[in-house]
Amino acid sequence: MSKGETGMAGAFWTIVEDDRQGMPKKVMAEALGEAGRLSGGNVEAVWLTDKASDAGVKQLGEWGASKVWMVENAALAPYRGEVWAPIIAELAGKESPKAIFGPVTSRQRELLARVAARLGVGLCADAVGFAMEGDALVGTRPVYAGKLLSKVKWAKGPWVATLRPNVFRPADAGVAKTAQVEKPSVSIPDAKLKFVERREEAATGLPELTEAEIVISGGRGMKGPENYVILEAMGKVIGAAVGASRAAVDAGWRPHRFQIGQTGRTISPKLYLGFGVSGAIQHLAGMRTSKVIVAVNKDPEAPIFKIADYGIVADLFEVVPALTQEFKKLLET
Ligand SMILES: Cc1cc2nc3c(=O)[nH]c(=O)nc-3n(C[C@H](O)[C@H](O)[C@H](O)COP(=O)(O)OP(=O)(O)OC[C@H]3O[C@@H](n4cnc5c(N)ncnc54)[C@H](O)[C@@H]3O)c2cc1C
């Protein structure tokens, strides 16, 4: 890292995940917070977008980014890995960051793997912890569906990692800091994929699964797609996202983007509420790092009770409406 001594090279980079309306998502506070702590404040954001905003830059600054590398171009939307990865790799080649972090989102999971491959360095995917050991970064990540934690070191930098949401302490907001914007000249590769149709998902009015502080999960015990309305009603009261097990997704009751588990989303909310979910190892792989786990299942032997902090052996169709009523009362007072 030859430029390490001369300026901001050697910084920890975070790749911005935005809401496509010009604002960085809340998970960026966590990525910037952790990068800031590890680097002693030498943290910068890299923002590839077709739509940036001054408010977004201000937010990144308040979360600790001293600089925003801004590549704003219409050709960056919709996201395509083959367009984005070379830009980040080119910029990293010029600026020699010490680390490149991004939150685990469906886009960055792929993007940072491509970036690491282009740079010929290792990737610590789905990291749940970091520590500096002397001059080297050590990442901790779950393996074997979350049964073990492994520690990894990079043979060479930059240290590329994706960070699991809701695990790292967010940067303190409101710090009176501003980010300097730098618009580097980079070549924007041609897209190899052309979108012929774009479908927007209907907004549910509920938070996004991977970002939510409370997640309600419905399994095969829900009996059919029509019954998810009772979970959504509860979600509206307590501000929770509603996810599902693979059995429910395979049955066509919920779209795949709502699947929690090894082959779905990984979540780490403050509170997980599972209804009619048995607790198969592949489901646990996606939610076992939740802070508090509550399970409702009519089978007292259901494996989910082994990891649950609170369990109710009962019919979910009686428990869900009753709990929703109680939550309503509590939140109204
Ligand atoms: C390679 C691979 C990858 C996989 N990836 C995933 C993944 O990402 N995510 C995932 O979830 N699974 C995954 N699976 C599937 C997993 O093994 C289980 O089959 C699945 O999680 C079961 O879903 P479930 O708990 O909803 O259903 P079931 O195991 O059928 O459990 C339903 C539960 O509902 C309870 N119940 C029924 N009626 C009621 C009621 N009225 N009130 C209360 N409780 C009731 C039952 O007692 C039961 O415990 C994967 C499997 C494989 C092989």
The ligand as an ORCA input file, in Angstrom:
! r2SCAN-3c Opt
* xyz 0 1
  C     -30.257    -27.877      1.406
  C     -31.435    -27.405      2.236
  C     -31.580    -26.051      2.448
  C     -32.660    -25.588      3.226
  N     -32.784    -24.238      3.450
  C     -33.771    -23.811      4.261
  C     -33.902    -22.414      4.579
  O     -33.161    -21.559      4.091
  N     -34.886    -22.054      5.421
  C     -35.774    -22.959      5.981
  O     -36.649    -22.526      6.742
  N     -35.670    -24.254      5.690
  C     -34.715    -24.703      4.835
  N     -34.663    -26.030      4.518
  C     -35.790    -26.900      4.910
  C     -35.750    -27.376      6.336
  O     -35.000    -28.583      6.409
  C     -37.179    -27.671      6.834
  O     -37.806    -28.574      5.971
  C     -38.053    -26.421      6.933
  O     -37.379    -25.409      7.614
  C     -39.333    -26.766      7.660
  O     -40.189    -25.678      7.675
  P     -41.276    -25.523      8.800
  O     -40.622    -25.465     10.131
  O     -42.161    -24.399      8.426
  O     -42.143    -26.857      8.592
  P     -42.268    -28.154      9.455
  O     -40.951    -28.727      9.779
  O     -43.286    -28.987      8.802
  O     -42.847    -27.607     10.840
  C     -44.133    -27.073     10.991
  C     -44.327    -26.896     12.486
  O     -45.565    -26.253     12.705
  C     -46.132    -26.799     13.894
  N     -47.575    -26.529     13.822
  C     -48.481    -27.036     12.946
  N     -49.694    -26.496     13.163
  C     -49.550    -25.621     14.188
  C     -50.452    -24.770     14.878
  N     -51.750    -24.670     14.531
  N     -49.974    -24.033     15.888
  C     -48.677    -24.103     16.260
  N     -47.774    -24.905     15.655
  C     -48.221    -25.655     14.622
  C     -45.766    -28.266     13.861
  O     -45.789    -28.817     15.163
  C     -44.364    -28.209     13.275
  O     -43.365    -28.165     14.278
  C     -33.593    -26.502      3.751
  C     -33.427    -27.886      3.525
  C     -32.367    -28.331      2.781
  C     -32.210    -29.806      2.567
*
